[in-house]
Amino acid sequence: MWYNIRVMKKVIITVVGRDTVGILAKTCTYLARNNINILDISQTVVGGYFNMMMIVDGSKCRKGFDRVGAELAELGNGIGLRIRCQKSEIFEKMHRV
Amino acid sequence: MINLSEGLETNRMILEENLDVRTITMGISLLDCAESSVDRTCRNIYAKITRLAKDIVKTGDDIGREFGVPIVNKRVSITPAAIVGASCCRRPRDFVKIARTLDRAAKKLGINFIGGYSAVVSKGMTPADELLIRSIPEAMASTERVCSSVNVGSTKTGIDMDAVRLMGEIVKETAERTKDRDSLGCAKLVVLCNAPDDNPFMAGAFHGVSEGDAVVNVGVSGPGVVNYVLRNTCRGVGFEELCETIKKTAFKITRVGQLVAQEASKRLGVPFGIIDLSLAPTPAVGDSVADILKEIGLEHPGAPGTTAALALLNDQVKKGGVMASSYVGGLSGAFIPVSEDQGMIDAVNAGALTIEKLEAMTCVCSVGLDMIAVPGSTSAATISGIIADEAAIGMVNQKTTAVRIIPVAGKRVGEKVEFGGLLGHAPVMRVSKFSCEKMIARRGRIPAPIHSFKN
């Protein structure tokens, strides 16, 4: 499982799209089923648009990064949302000196 | 901890403003591949490139997926081929064998370009340099992915006008040899002054002799991001705020490049070389340096004030980017290719932008007259004259300048040329009809300028 630990330790999941009932529930259910722990979560709805960002720890997940990313994207497509899964460093490097 | 608005900003840059890492380029030294037989040298070259860079495409794609940022190009640059082939190539066609070997290696790796079919002749040409230069038309016509460059001058050495004269003829011949594809060969051929050893961008990339055995260089991009920020926060503001905004944006863009470069270096087991801080446009709408100039306040690039606006932009990109990366090099600055930037194409079509104005713009930005289509009837001497002018700007201003000009066989001013993909399309531009033939016919070199004597 070392590969999962390497790439899944701190991952940022962003969810963007038109607001609807159950977005958080569906996303969290998927994460719980895959043993992915949520470290931080923030969300806002502006003009009917839902924006959410989660910081998660996926080091105990048995699936690889690519598969989790693809499954979350698919889950999002099913409910008209864009769900992206990215390693946290890109955000940290860009916004912190 | 990253907050929601920062998270969304990063993704907006990537998804809506075309933020990408333009290229991961692995520089590979081929000095140890040289032998006395052309075939053995070619075998060594193929083996070394395909061994060292075998994972470059997969690594680039993996990093892109994990960080969620597109890494558009994965490429390789090599030691100038004139040096590698000097011990075995006796005729131009021997060098063409090396070009074909490079093309095969590029195809095997799945990369779109390989750079370094080059000669550095800033003071004079060795017989091998001249053979390589004379082989360029055949090499460009018979390969798909090989890029060629010739460095004809530097601040330290002056300008080799014999090489400049020869390159005018070679550019014309390359256009003729690839006339069935709108003279596409010339889009893969660039003539430079003060060429850097670590440039990751094509067509001028080569792995200089000052470099180690292998190195990873990364070119960042992101004109769309700068344009978006200026459009949304800087309309009507003073120059101080305008410059600060560009600087901060350049910092963010470059940090992504730095992250990708370090990851690529670690995974490929090859040292990190430099980040090239460049605003490199693509033909995609919204990915244009010209649009930034318009956002600064010009009706079209080419209007009075363009050179000042570009100088400002170029300087702020460097100031923001330098802080974001541990090593900066390559060309580093705003690129102003015509065919690869929709805003530039529009400016030419509107009659706002001429070759003379572009020449002025190259005094204050990287790199030079880039991807400019001119009539096929343009004489070799005129092309040499244009090259000499650019080289003089580079030599005197201690900066890199370049000419990538395409005298499109059979086309006239105003007609359109389609290069395809990232190379884009361009209107054929007007060239001065006055002759420089007698000057170009002179032999020898232009001496180095007085301010190059620093010892």
Interface residues (C-beta under 8 A of the other chain):
Chain A: V7 I12 T14 V16 D40 S42 Q43 T44 N51 M52 M53 I55 F65 D66 G69 R82 R84 C85 Q86 K87 S88 E89 I90 F91 E92 K93 M94 H95 V97
Chain B: M1 I2 N3 L4 E6 G7 L8 E9 T10 N11 L15 R65 E66 F67 G68 V69 K252 R255 V256 Q258 L259 M323
